């Protein structure tokens, strides 16, 4: 028995053949994909516009007024008086100096310890996965909990740190009350909290280094330190720069650890720019002056970003020449 295809079936087969035979996407394909990309980035753009750019514009406008905390909507326009006062204020420049010391110390030690930990956990050994998980715990613990733990550790009378110091034959140390140790205590706490982030990023960078390069160094008889400087460091240096930039910006604007540990003391030895902004706004009730400090702090962060960008381009040019 012969089966004769219907006209509708023939039409379907012809249209199907045309679709298969045709090549390339539809004419409006790229344009449609472009609109889809805009749709996906729209939430991030809206968030930045509403919660970042609008707040930044409000803060900049506030910095040109004499607005007080008890009358936040009744400030008068004073021009650049707030900025002039800050430029001539020794307390403001002292807070900038403290911020720079805190930032440099935190970034330096976090990079050193985090990179060393990454190199350690990158090597194969029994229990490596468990050890990696333990090393990342400080970064997972909430900042307030970390600070409370270190307040107990630094306690002059019953802290475990002073117990160890006394066991070594030294007297009690006021880690949070002695001006000589205030900055040291804050830096130690911050480094313990943030070094796992550096370790995780550096570990990812180390795992991208080709194994063939290590094999070549072993054949040449190079030791571990020489292999690290010749092979590993050039590969992870761009990552080091990016992490250093992020750590610098975060250190400039860090508030919780410093405020909970020392509140800017003792004797303002840990009075960073952010702590100074908080005290000016909520203790001194000078919202306009605090906003001006925030704008200057923004320029400080932008300056750090420009410096790191210059170093990144310089390093890229050297690598290109090499």
VEXTILUM-469813 format. One record per residue: x, y negated, z negated of N, C-alpha, C in turn; residue number from 1. Coordinates in steps of 0.001 Angstrom, whole numbers, plus 500000, padded with zeros to 6 digits. Each point is the difference from the previous one (the first is absolute). Layout:
BEGIN
<pafi <X Y Z> <X Y Z> <X Y Z> NUM>
...
This chain:
BEGIN
<pafi <500858 501200 500000> <499142 498800 500000> <500877 498773 500000> 1>
<pafi <499659 499011 500857> <500797 498783 500125> <499412 498895 499150> 2>
<pafi <500874 499336 499254> <499568 498883 499138> <500372 498710 500686> 3>
<pafi <499032 499178 500289> <500237 498726 500678> <500047 498880 498969> 4>
<pafi <501089 499242 499935> <500082 498928 499005> <499006 498916 500302> 5>
<pafi <499450 499427 498993> <499054 498906 500166> <500746 498724 500314> 6>
<pafi <499222 499014 500471> <500601 498713 500356> <500575 499296 498780> 7>
<pafi <499320 500129 498870> <500510 499364 498775> <501326 500603 499582> 8>
<pafi <500127 501311 500155> <501263 500638 499632> <501132 499560 500888> 9>
<pafi <499728 499844 501307> <501033 499531 500919> <500448 498602 499646> 10>
<pafi <499031 499150 499690> <500344 498620 499618> <500869 499982 498749> 11>
<pafi <499700 500849 499032> <500789 500051 498770> <501417 500465 500293> 12>
<pafi <500137 500994 500882> <501336 500495 500325> <500796 498935 500745> 13>
<pafi <499342 499253 500913> <500702 498942 500742> <500477 498912 499065> 14>
<pafi <499127 499558 499095> <500404 498950 499047> <501082 500491 499067> 15>
<pafi <499940 501271 499612> <501056 500570 499159> <501334 500026 500713> 16>
<pafi <499954 500378 501325> <501234 500009 500782> <500587 498620 500154> 17>
<pafi <499152 498998 500137> <500502 498636 500098> <500686 499576 498718> 18>
<pafi <499436 500400 498857> <500625 499613 498731> <501351 500672 499833> 19>
<pafi <500074 501286 500420> <501271 500713 499876> <501020 499463 500976> 20>
<pafi <499530 499698 501217> <500921 499520 501025> <500484 498601 499720> 21>
<pafi <499177 499181 499397> <500401 498625 499722> <501155 499958 499016> 22>
<pafi <500877 499080 500158> <501180 499881 499137> <499950 498679 499270> 23>
<pafi <500609 499993 498750> <500126 498771 499241> <498751 499697 499210> 24>
<pafi <500128 499129 498993> <498867 499647 499154> <499066 499058 500733> 25>
<pafi <498819 499784 499468> <499088 499044 500610> <500621 498613 500036> 26>
<pafi <499419 499164 500852> <500581 498670 500188> <500013 499198 498726> 27>
<pafi <499004 500211 499124> <499943 499234 498764> <500631 500730 498823> 28>
<pafi <500772 501070 500264> <500612 500764 498912> <500978 499202 499155> 29>
<pafi <501040 499392 500588> <500946 499226 499195> <499341 498866 499244> 30>
<pafi <499038 499326 500637> <499323 498902 499322> <499223 500512 498798> 31>
<pafi <499363 501187 500170> <499248 500573 498886> <500933 500385 498856> 32>
<pafi <501148 500573 500319> <500953 500356 498953> <500510 498760 499281> 33>
<pafi <500159 498887 500743> <500432 498769 499355> <498994 499509 498977> 34>
<pafi <498700 500065 500345> <498968 499587 499053> <499964 500919 498788> 35>
<pafi <500242 501291 500216> <500022 500939 498871> <501139 499647 499040> 36>
<pafi <501153 499619 500558> <501120 499605 499142> <499640 498781 499159> 37>
<pafi <499320 499027 500605> <499579 498805 499249> <499018 500367 498896> 38>
<pafi <499134 500944 500280> <499025 500420 498993> <500703 500629 498804> 39>
<pafi <501049 500785 500253> <500696 500672 498906> <500804 499025 499133> 40>
<pafi <500580 498970 500604> <500800 499054 499215> <499159 498874 499418> 41>
<pafi <498728 499929 500382> <499141 498924 499509> <499871 499992 498474> 42>
<pafi <499786 501157 499319> <499894 499947 498528> <501237 499422 499320> 43>
<pafi <501178 500366 500495> <501223 499453 499398> <500109 498503 500237> 44>
<pafi <499638 499551 501196> <500058 498567 500302> <499008 499231 499143> 45>
<pafi <498785 500547 499848> <498991 499339 499169> <500456 499932 498549> 46>
<pafi <500579 501094 499514> <500497 500011 498616> <501074 498933 499800> 47>
<pafi <500957 499929 500923> <501052 499000 499883> <499436 498588 500071> 48>
<pafi <499037 499790 500874> <499445 498659 500162> <499227 499554 498765> 49>
<pafi <499242 500924 499392> <499136 499625 498885> <500751 499981 498676> 50>
<pafi <500782 501052 499737> <500588 500148 498682> <501442 499510 499905> 51>
<pafi <500664 499764 501120> <501390 499552 499955> <500135 498584 500550> 52>
<pafi <499634 499823 501256> <500195 498694 500615> <499113 498934 499368> 53>
<pafi <498741 500344 499724> <499110 499028 499367> <500485 499640 498600> 54>
<pafi <500433 501015 499231> <500523 499725 498662> <501298 499194 500062> 55>
<pafi <500833 500291 501003> <501241 499244 500160> <499712 498539 500327> 56>
<pafi <499049 499765 500900> <499633 498628 500336> <499431 499275 498788> 57>
<pafi <499180 500689 499206> <499444 499403 498782> <501111 499664 499003> 58>
<pafi <500978 500896 499861> <501108 499737 499087> <500852 498827 500439> 59>
<pafi <500261 499913 501296> <500788 498870 500512> <499253 498686 499762> 60>
<pafi <498694 499989 500269> <499208 498794 499752> <499984 499644 498514> 61>
<pafi <499935 501022 499142> <499983 499768 498555> <501312 499413 499507> 62>
<pafi <501106 500337 500669> <501310 499518 499556> <500172 498491 500175> 63>
<pafi <499130 499361 500759> <500066 498549 500203> <499015 499250 499104> 64>
<pafi <499499 500675 498970> <499055 499375 499077> <500510 500134 498570> 65>
<pafi <499331 499271 499096> <500324 500100 498577> <498951 500823 499263> 66>
<pafi <499515 501042 500645> <498921 500826 499454> <500433 500651 498690> 67>
<pafi <499094 499993 499027> <500233 500619 498699> <499145 501257 499870> 68>
<pafi <500409 500877 499109> <499289 501261 499812> <498589 499780 499477> 69>
<pafi <499808 499039 499105> <498684 499744 499429> <499076 499251 500946> 70>
<pafi <500554 499461 501105> <499184 499299 500995> <500493 500381 501393> 71>
<pafi <499811 501267 500404> <500611 500499 501240> <499484 499343 501268> 72>
<pafi <498857 499318 499931> <499459 499374 501201> <500070 498476 499963> 73>
<pafi <500695 499445 499019> <500027 498552 499866> <501369 499385 500160> 74>
<pafi <500907 500675 500714> <501336 499458 500181> <500042 498884 501028> 75>
<pafi <500916 499082 499795> <500209 498899 500935> <501219 500260 500857> 76>
<pafi <499964 499482 501204> <501125 500147 500923> <501164 499139 499511> 77>
<pafi <501168 500655 499821> <501187 499289 499500> <501155 500084 500987> 78>
<pafi <499768 500520 501195> <501071 500093 500983> <501054 501012 499602> 79>
<pafi <501249 499598 500135> <501130 500890 499705> <500535 499812 498592> 80>
<pafi <499215 499425 499096> <500491 499749 498639> <500352 501295 499278> 81>
<pafi <499185 501044 500196> <500296 501277 499342> <501335 500563 500466> 82>
<pafi <500275 499907 501285> <501267 500501 500544> <501179 499151 499525> 83>
<pafi <499803 498693 499925> <501066 499127 499501> <500327 500318 498549> 84>
<pafi <498944 500247 499208> <500231 500355 498610> <500736 501315 499842> 85>
<pafi <499674 500966 500847> <500675 501293 499917> <501465 499893 500409> 86>
<pafi <500270 499229 501046> <501373 499867 500476> <500899 499384 498937> 87>
<pafi <499447 499120 499184> <500790 499347 498950> <499874 500709 498653> 88>
<pafi <499321 501147 499959> <499783 500723 498751> <501082 501060 499807> 89>
<pafi <500717 499907 498884> <501035 500996 499701> <499380 501355 499684> 90>
<pafi <498812 500006 499401> <499337 501261 499690> <499652 500765 501276> 91>
<pafi <499562 499285 501020> <499673 500652 501263> <501240 500633 500615> 92>
<pafi <501095 499275 500043> <501222 500547 500588> <500574 501124 499164> 93>
<pafi <499805 499931 498673> <500427 501117 499154> <499203 501259 500327> 94>
<pafi <498704 499837 500248> <499182 501161 500361> <500409 500563 501360> 95>
<pafi <500400 499137 500922> <500494 500473 501299> <501287 500810 499800> 96>
<pafi <500893 499493 499154> <501257 500713 499745> <499736 501355 499352> 97>
<pafi <499090 500032 499033> <499654 501265 499341> <499389 500969 501008> 98>
<pafi <499163 499490 500892> <499384 500843 501034> <501056 500603 500914> 99>
<pafi <500969 499209 500393> <501058 500504 500883> <500834 501066 499303> 100>
<pafi <500336 499768 498729> <500780 500998 499252> <499210 501302 499875> 101>
<pafi <498749 499880 499628> <499152 501184 499851> <499846 500737 501331> 102>
<pafi <499788 499254 501076> <499798 500614 501310> <501253 500716 500478> 103>
<pafi <501147 499339 499927> <501247 500601 500463> <500319 501260 499200> 104>
<pafi <499875 499927 498677> <500323 501156 499160> <499044 501155 500266> 105>
<pafi <498718 499705 500112> <499008 501053 500222> <500200 500677 501355> 106>
<pafi <500156 499195 501046> <500159 500564 501334> <501290 500803 500099> 107>
<pafi <501088 499479 499451> <501295 500683 500098> <499948 501369 499319> 108>
<pafi <499577 500034 498750> <500022 501270 499260> <498936 500966 500508> 109>
<pafi <498850 499491 500432> <498978 500894 500550> <500471 500646 501295> 110>
<pafi <500688 499229 500844> <500529 500574 501240> <501082 501035 499716> 111>
<pafi <500898 499691 499081> <501084 500939 499696> <499448 501292 499415> 112>
<pafi <499159 499884 498977> <499476 501195 499329> <499047 500758 500921> 113>
<pafi <499143 499278 500724> <499061 500669 500899> <500691 500731 501130> 114>
<pafi <501035 499377 500590> <500734 500666 501077> <500762 501215 499486> 115>
<pafi <500630 499865 498823> <500715 501136 499414> <499044 501152 499705> 116>
<pafi <498815 499681 499479> <499013 501050 499732> <499530 500651 501296> 117>
<pafi <499846 499208 501068> <499589 500570 501285> <501055 500959 500546> 118>
<pafi <501256 499619 499899> <501082 500878 500445> <500002 501295 499187> 119>
<pafi <499723 499882 498709> <499997 501175 499130> <498873 500961 500360> 120>
<pafi <498781 499482 500147> <498858 500896 500264> <499930 500414 501459> 121>
<pafi <500835 499414 500850> <500026 500426 501402> <500774 501293 500189> 122>
<pafi <500830 500344 499035> <500780 501238 500094> <499158 501191 499545> 123>
<pafi <500162 501150 500622> <499204 501173 499608> <500500 500596 498682> 124>
<pafi <499091 500205 499074> <500307 500702 498752> <498698 500548 499437> 125>
<pafi <500126 500928 499083> <498820 500650 499446> <499218 498992 499147> 126>
<pafi <498692 499956 500196> <499142 499092 499256> <500010 498579 500532> 127>
<pafi <500420 499807 501263> <500111 498650 500555> <498641 499316 500083> 128>
<pafi <498962 500730 500392> <498674 499393 500121> <499500 499488 498649> 129>
<pafi <500192 500793 498959> <499588 499575 498663> <500805 498798 499537> 130>
<pafi <501283 500000 500289> <500855 498887 499607> <499588 498715 500729> 131>
<pafi <499648 500127 501258> <499533 498826 500747> <498732 499438 499383> 132>
<pafi <499089 500888 499630> <498748 499539 499397> <500250 499280 498681> 133>
<pafi <500919 500524 499199> <500317 499363 498717> <500629 498632 500218> 134>
<pafi <500853 499886 501003> <500690 498731 500253> <499033 498908 500467> 135>
<pafi <498882 500381 500596> <499040 498997 500482> <498977 499600 498937> 136>
<pafi <500036 500633 498840> <499016 499695 498962> <500014 498536 499554> 137>
<pafi <501167 499372 499780> <499970 498597 499553> <499227 499081 500921> 138>
<pafi <500057 500255 501299> <499284 499135 500945> <498502 500256 499958> 139>
<pafi <499595 501214 499587> <498583 500338 499951> <499325 499525 498725> 140>
<pafi <500779 499823 498941> <499428 499564 498721> <499602 498534 500101> 141>
<pafi <498829 499609 499478> <499592 498588 500051> <501013 499082 499307> 142>
<pafi <500110 498795 500516> <501002 499059 499504> <499798 499675 498531> 143>
<pafi <498756 499826 499581> <499730 499677 498595> <500439 501141 499091> 144>
<pafi <499740 501237 500415> <500423 501149 499198> <501519 500067 499898> 145>
<pafi <500684 499765 501122> <501463 499983 499986> <500524 498937 499040> 146>
<pafi <499406 498818 500038> <500449 498911 499144> <499785 500334 498529> 147>
<pafi <498862 500573 499672> <499741 500369 498605> <500977 501060 499517> 148>
<pafi <500338 500936 500869> <500992 501019 499627> <501338 499354 499693> 149>
<pafi <500432 499047 500829> <501291 499364 499773> <499965 499037 498821> 150>
<pafi <498862 499427 499692> <499904 499193 498771> <500277 500876 498789> 151>
<pafi <499480 501224 500029> <500296 500937 498911> <501470 500415 500010> 152>
<pafi <500560 500229 501166> <501413 500384 500086> <500902 498880 499481> 153>
<pafi <499645 498729 500312> <500822 498858 499618> <499753 499519 498572> 154>
<pafi <499055 500600 499288> <499673 499538 498654> <501248 499967 499118> 155>
<pafi <500181 498862 499335> <501236 499807 499231> <500077 500918 498796> 156>
<pafi <498875 500314 499381> <500004 500782 498771> <499907 501503 500260> 157>
<pafi <499108 500397 500913> <499738 501432 500177> <500169 500476 501439> 158>
<pafi <500547 499164 500879> <500170 500402 501387> <501085 501044 500175> 159>
<pafi <499789 500906 500950> <500973 501076 500219> <501320 499449 500531> 160>
<pafi <499964 498869 500689> <501242 499424 500513> <500887 499515 498867> 161>
<pafi <499423 499352 499010> <500785 499556 498853> <500436 501170 499123> 162>
<pafi <499226 501066 499987> <500440 501200 499274> <501283 500542 500603> 163>
<pafi <500059 500011 501348> <501226 500452 500655> <501153 499044 499772> 164>
<pafi <499719 498695 499999> <501054 499011 499762> <500545 500137 498587> 165>
<pafi <499120 500182 499030> <500447 500169 498615> <500773 501303 499826> 166>
<pafi <499629 501038 500718> <500720 501269 499910> <501428 499861 500506> 167>
<pafi <500223 499046 500905> <501344 499752 500521> <500813 499070 499096> 168>
<pafi <499403 499550 498907> <500722 499162 499052> <499798 498516 500178> 169>
<pafi <499042 499595 500831> <499718 498579 500202> <498745 499607 499237> 170>
<pafi <499812 498713 499820> <498833 499511 499299> <498790 499916 500902> 171>
<pafi <498884 499623 499415> <498771 499872 500758> <500097 498842 500998> 172>
<pafi <499367 500187 501132> <500012 498999 501068> <498568 499558 500263> 173>
<pafi <499798 498704 500069> <498681 499472 500334> <499848 499910 501505> 174>
<pafi <499626 501108 500609> <499975 500070 501458> <499023 498995 500607> 175>
<pafi <498923 499716 499285> <498993 499077 500512> <499985 498664 499265> 176>
<pafi <500843 499845 499004> <500020 498765 499221> <501339 499284 500039> 177>
<pafi <501043 500676 500410> <501326 499395 500098> <500181 499415 501401> 178>
<pafi <500328 498711 500120> <500189 499407 501339> <501065 500695 500839> 179>
<pafi <500944 500683 499367> <501059 500668 500753> <499530 501291 500660> 180>
<pafi <498877 500555 499525> <499543 501289 500505> <498625 499933 500660> 181>
<pafi <499348 498846 499975> <498665 499904 500575> <499971 500340 501484> 182>
<pafi <500883 499377 500782> <500034 500262 501444> <500418 501435 500292> 183>
<pafi <500948 500521 499222> <500434 501383 500200> <498833 500968 499807> 184>
<pafi <499204 499764 498967> <498868 500880 499719> <498969 499945 501120> 185>
<pafi <499724 498804 500486> <499006 499851 501068> <500488 500665 501291> 186>
<pafi <501266 499830 500318> <500551 500597 501218> <499988 501524 499907> 187>
<pafi <500388 500545 498850> <500009 501456 499829> <498595 500582 500182> 188>
<pafi <499030 499351 499398> <498619 500480 500134> <499528 499944 501446> 189>
<pafi <500305 498903 500676> <499566 499849 501395> <500670 501024 500900> 190>
<pafi <501284 500200 499824> <500726 500962 500836> <499451 501407 499790> 191>
<pafi <499724 500360 498735> <499449 501327 499736> <498647 500166 500681> 192>
<pafi <499239 498930 500088> <498671 500069 500602> <500068 500084 501517> 193>
<pafi <500910 499285 500655> <499943 499847 501457> <501000 500866 500758> 194>
<pafi <500997 500592 499328> <501008 500731 500766> <499427 501218 500739> 195>
<pafi <498906 500659 499507> <499450 501114 500791> <499508 499578 501376> 196>
<pafi <499494 498768 500134> <499593 499528 501322> <501196 499965 500948> 197>
<pafi <501114 499487 499521> <501224 499973 500813> <500436 501416 500336> 198>
<pafi <499902 500898 499037> <500411 501389 500228> <499158 500651 501095> 199>
<pafi <498694 499784 499976> <499114 500622 500990> <500316 499494 501403> 200>
<pafi <500167 498683 500132> <500274 499434 501323> <501371 500447 500499> 201>
<pafi <500988 499981 499127> <501348 500401 500399> <500065 501489 500317> 202>
<pafi <499207 500791 499306> <499971 501433 500291> <499467 500245 501410> 203>
<pafi <498983 499248 500384> <499486 500126 501367> <501053 499571 501020> 204>
<pafi <500765 498949 499667> <501056 499554 500914> <501128 501026 500086> 205>
<pafi <500352 500616 498899> <501066 501001 500004> <499613 501227 500809> 206>
<pafi <498747 500378 499950> <499567 501186 500729> <499930 499764 501506> 207>
<pafi <500128 498745 500426> <500035 499709 501428> <501410 500048 500579> 208>
<pafi <501009 500168 499147> <501377 500087 500484> <500218 501378 500626> 209>
<pafi <500485 500085 501236> <500187 501306 500663> <501005 500877 499250> 210>
<pafi <499669 501274 499885> <500901 500945 499332> <501292 500202 500786> 211>
<pafi <499964 499797 501321> <501204 500196 500804> <501122 499051 499585> 212>
<pafi <499638 498822 499557> <501026 499044 499565> <500699 500482 498739> 213>
<pafi <499231 500593 499074> <500620 500546 498793> <500915 501175 500347> 214>
<pafi <499571 500817 500929> <500835 501126 500400> <501313 499503 500608> 215>
<pafi <499932 498926 500769> <501213 499446 500592> <500963 499483 498941> 216>
<pafi <499454 499355 498960> <500874 499488 498937> <500623 501145 499204> 217>
<pafi <499244 501089 499834> <500580 501143 499281> <501132 500634 500810> 218>
<pafi <499809 500065 501304> <501062 500549 500850> <501245 499127 499933> 219>
<pafi <499809 498685 499956> <501136 499072 499917> <500643 499975 498630> 220>
<pafi <499371 500635 499015> <500575 500063 498667> <499732 498783 499147> 221>
<pafi <498987 499213 500314> <499687 498815 499218> <499304 500397 498700> 222>
<pafi <500287 499260 498912> <499347 500273 498730> <498601 499378 499992> 223>
<pafi <499270 500195 498888> <498624 499528 499936> <499869 498491 500081> 224>
<pafi <500873 499276 499301> <499928 498543 500016> <500314 499434 501373> 225>
<pafi <500999 500559 500662> <500347 499533 501350> <498884 500294 500983> 226>
<pafi <499377 501169 499885> <498886 500337 500885> <498819 499062 499758> 227>
<pafi <499764 499644 498731> <498893 499092 499705> <500244 498624 500612> 228>
<pafi <501208 499487 499881> <500293 498669 500538> <500028 499988 501528> 229>
<pafi <500474 501084 500599> <500135 500019 501454> <498735 500429 500722> 230>
<pafi <499213 500881 499392> <498844 500576 500683> <498678 499491 499415> 231>
<pafi <499843 500143 498681> <498701 499738 499379> <499707 498507 499916> 232>
<pafi <500966 499243 499497> <499751 498581 499754> <499589 499228 501254> 233>
<pafi <500665 500194 501161> <499532 499274 501187> <498568 500343 500411> 234>
<pafi <499568 501238 499740> <498642 500395 500387> <498943 499420 499057> 235>
<pafi <500315 499910 498701> <498995 499541 499045> <500103 498514 499712> 236>
<pafi <500981 499316 500584> <500187 498577 499706> <498788 499155 500384> 237>
<pafi <499356 500203 501153> <498769 499237 500275> <498913 500226 498955> 238>
<pafi <499868 501224 499523> <499025 500282 498948> <500374 499310 498707> 239>
<pafi <501296 499963 499691> <500464 499314 498798> <499623 498524 500059> 240>
<pafi <500164 499376 501159> <499666 498578 500134> <498511 499760 499772> 241>
<pafi <499167 500846 500583> <498552 499827 499855> <499578 500192 498545> 242>
<pafi <500527 501039 499363> <499660 500245 498601> <500493 498853 499120> 243>
<pafi <501198 499497 500287> <500526 498876 499228> <499103 498773 500136> 244>
<pafi <499494 499760 501206> <499097 498867 500203> <498711 500177 499193> 245>
<pafi <499400 501178 500081> <498778 500253 499241> <500238 499872 498500> 246>
<pafi <501103 500567 499520> <500307 499925 498576> <500237 498561 499563> 247>
<pafi <500632 499211 500857> <500260 498599 499666> <498697 499228 499858> 248>
<pafi <499099 500149 500962> <498723 499292 499936> <499194 500455 498787> 249>
<pafi <499983 501304 499741> <499256 500492 498838> <500608 499509 498693> 250>
<pafi <501314 499896 499936> <500652 499541 498768> <499722 498518 499752> 251>
<pafi <499965 499210 501063> <499723 498571 499839> <498606 499787 499421> 252>
<pafi <499051 500835 500377> <498612 499798 499567> <499570 500957 498889> 253>
<pafi <500927 500749 499406> <499608 500956 498961> <499607 499271 498717> 254>
<pafi <498925 500462 499413> <499453 499322 498818> <499787 500935 498814> 255>
<pafi <499348 501159 500222> <499509 500800 498884> <501105 500441 499051> 256>
<pafi <501064 500576 500545> <501058 500550 499149> <500633 498908 499156> 257>
<pafi <500321 498877 500625> <500679 498922 499272> <499082 499404 498946> 258>
<pafi <498755 499751 500373> <499093 499351 499058> <499693 500903 498804> 259>
<pafi <499781 501291 500250> <499670 500905 498904> <501207 500285 499106> 260>
<pafi <501197 500026 500572> <501184 500290 499193> <500441 498803 499167> 261>
<pafi <500159 498864 500632> <500603 498845 499321> <499153 498740 500078> 262>
<pafi <499061 499918 500932> <499231 498783 500160> <500832 498822 500470> 263>
<pafi <501163 500265 500574> <500901 498934 500439> <501122 499718 499035> 264>
<pafi <499935 500552 498805> <501049 499815 499005> <500999 501138 500065> 265>
<pafi <500851 500104 499031> <500219 499055 498897> <500752 498746 500465> 266>
<pafi <499576 498857 499489> <500574 498695 500334> <500006 499800 501515> 267>
<pafi <498919 500427 500669> <499794 499812 501437> <501097 500628 500858> 268>
<pafi <500666 501029 499486> <501027 500672 500796> <499402 500898 501077> 269>
<pafi <498710 500317 499882> <499315 500777 501031> <498821 499212 500577> 270>
<pafi <500069 498693 499904> <498923 499135 500493> <500147 499826 501514> 271>
<pafi <499536 500992 500746> <500090 499936 501455> <498991 499002 500552> 272>
<pafi <500043 499804 501300> <499110 499028 500634> <498537 500378 499801> 273>
<pafi <499677 501280 500113> <498609 500440 499849> <499522 499782 498568> 274>
<pafi <500847 500294 499033> <499646 499749 498601> <499824 498507 499763> 275>
<pafi <500854 499187 500602> <499886 498550 499872> <498689 499499 500611> 276>
<pafi <499597 500583 501135> <498722 499632 500618> <498840 500346 499071> 277>
<pafi <500050 501172 499416> <498931 500424 499086> <499906 499069 498795> 278>
<pafi <501130 499695 499403> <499991 499121 498824> <499524 498595 500349> 279>
<pafi <500396 499501 501160> <499565 498663 500404> <498496 499953 500252> 280>
<pafi <499453 501075 500561> <498577 500009 500342> <499113 500259 498791> 281>
<pafi <500368 500963 499152> <499096 500436 498946> <500401 499513 498608> 282>
<pafi <501253 499670 499803> <500416 499418 498720> <500044 498476 500093> 283>
<pafi <500677 499500 501014> <500045 498561 500211> <498771 499449 500703> 284>
<pafi <499134 500874 500546> <498748 499633 500663> <500211 499077 501205> 285>
<pafi <501148 500096 500648> <500310 499164 501162> <499906 500860 501263> 286>
<pafi <498801 500090 500535> <499802 500844 501171> <500703 499435 501224> 287>
<pafi <500019 498679 500147> <500662 499395 501152> <501496 500259 500001> 288>
<pafi <500630 499854 498831> <501437 500262 499893> <500292 501474 500236> 289>
<pafi <499157 500886 499450> <500193 501440 500209> <499859 500358 501471> 290>
<pafi <499053 499369 500685> <499835 500258 501432> <501215 499532 500782> 291>
<pafi <500572 498869 499616> <501217 499516 500660> <501154 500974 499784> 292>
<pafi <500108 500571 498802> <501024 501023 499752> <499779 501212 500890> 293>
<pafi <498734 500388 500154> <499705 501142 500849> <500383 499760 501450> 294>
<pafi <499780 498784 500481> <500387 499681 501379> <501513 500064 500151> 295>
<pafi <500727 499472 499025> <501463 500068 500057> <500489 501437 499880> 296>
<pafi <499303 500796 499213> <500340 501422 499934> <499765 500709 501317> 297>
<pafi <498955 499586 500715> <499750 500550 501334> <501160 499693 500935> 298>
<pafi <500492 498761 499952> <501144 499649 500829> <501249 500786 499583> 299>
<pafi <500122 500307 498714> <501125 500818 499546> <499922 501397 500607> 300>
<pafi <498816 500589 500024> <499822 501325 500611> <500244 499951 501501> 301>
<pafi <499510 498931 500649> <500231 499855 501438> <501483 499832 500300> 302>
<pafi <500706 499264 499127> <501446 499862 500184> <500712 501339 499915> 303>
<pafi <499575 500853 499039> <500587 501338 499904> <499716 500814 501254> 304>
<pafi <498775 499880 500526> <499652 500729 501232> <500835 499515 501179> 305>
<pafi <500236 498689 500101> <500816 499459 501090> <501438 500502 499899> 306>
<pafi <500540 500027 498785> <501379 500473 499812> <500124 501462 500413> 307>
<pafi <499066 500826 499557> <500048 501412 500355> <499795 500201 501497> 308>
<pafi <499157 499181 500617> <499806 500093 501442> <501284 499646 500744> 309>
<pafi <500702 498983 499507> <501278 499633 500615> <501020 501131 499853> 310>
<pafi <500057 500603 498821> <500933 501110 499794> <499631 501197 500872> 311>
<pafi <498688 500231 500187> <499560 501114 500833> <500418 499793 501453> 312>
<pafi <499804 498785 500507> <500398 499719 501388> <501507 500071 500175> 313>
<pafi <500711 499517 499006> <501460 500050 500067> <500494 501443 500024> 314>
<pafi <499388 500840 499133> <500391 501398 499998> <499636 500710 501293> 315>
<pafi <498838 499645 500578> <499600 500604 501274> <500966 499609 501117> 316>
<pafi <500449 498747 500007> <500956 499566 501013> <501329 500732 499860> 317>
<pafi <500459 500191 498763> <501259 500721 499789> <499877 501432 500481> 318>
<pafi <498856 500629 499695> <499806 501384 500448> <499934 500071 501520> 319>
<pafi <499420 498966 500627> <499937 499997 501460> <501366 499841 500621> 320>
<pafi <500830 499144 499363> <501359 499832 500506> <500818 501254 499819> 321>
<pafi <499790 500639 498819> <500732 501246 499746> <499555 501086 500955> 322>
